[in-house]
Amino acid sequence: YLLEKVRVVQQQEGERSFHIFYQMMAALSAGSCEILKSIVQSDLQSDLQVEMFNYLRASKCFHLDADISEDDAYHQTIDAMRAFGLSDE
């Protein structure tokens, strides 16, 4: 997959890193991110915030003004990946 490496470690103000990072955090907080549930301690899952991660807070843009929640967007992304034949592993 082609990824812009610079977008992972450095963003301009107002520009976010890859949306999947924010979507996964929202899904984890909502209790619906199975991928992260297995690697994040259960007592921390609902307390984690995007702002806690250096790579994600650099742009100071944490949430989108959109009609769809980040949690819902996460599930749509996962469904799309499965439709392309990617496994959950």
CORTA-V73334 format. One record per backbone hydrogen bond with DSSP energy under -1.0 kcal/mol. NH is the residue of the N-H (numbers start at 1). CO is the residue of the C=O. E is the energy in kcal/mol with one decimal. If there is no record, write none. Layout:
nh->NH co->CO e->E
nh->NH co->CO e->E
This chain:
nh->7 co->4 e->-1.1
nh->8 co->5 e->-1.3
nh->9 co->5 e->-1.1
nh->10 co->6 e->-2.2
nh->14 co->59 e->-1.9
nh->15 co->12 e->-2.4
nh->21 co->18 e->-1.5
nh->23 co->19 e->-2.5
nh->24 co->20 e->-2.7
nh->25 co->21 e->-1.7
nh->26 co->22 e->-2.1
nh->27 co->23 e->-2.5
nh->28 co->24 e->-2.4
nh->29 co->25 e->-2.3
nh->30 co->26 e->-1.8
nh->31 co->28 e->-1.2
nh->32 co->27 e->-3.1
nh->37 co->33 e->-1.8
nh->38 co->34 e->-1.0
nh->39 co->36 e->-1.4
nh->40 co->36 e->-1.8
nh->44 co->41 e->-1.7
nh->45 co->41 e->-1.0
nh->47 co->44 e->-1.0
nh->48 co->44 e->-1.3
nh->52 co->49 e->-2.0
nh->53 co->50 e->-2.0
nh->57 co->53 e->-2.1
nh->66 co->64 e->-1.4
nh->73 co->69 e->-2.4
nh->74 co->70 e->-2.3
nh->75 co->71 e->-1.8
nh->76 co->72 e->-2.1
nh->77 co->73 e->-2.4
nh->78 co->74 e->-2.5
nh->79 co->75 e->-2.4
nh->80 co->76 e->-2.3
nh->81 co->77 e->-2.3
nh->82 co->78 e->-2.3
nh->83 co->79 e->-2.1
nh->84 co->80 e->-1.3
nh->85 co->82 e->-1.8
nh->86 co->81 e->-2.4
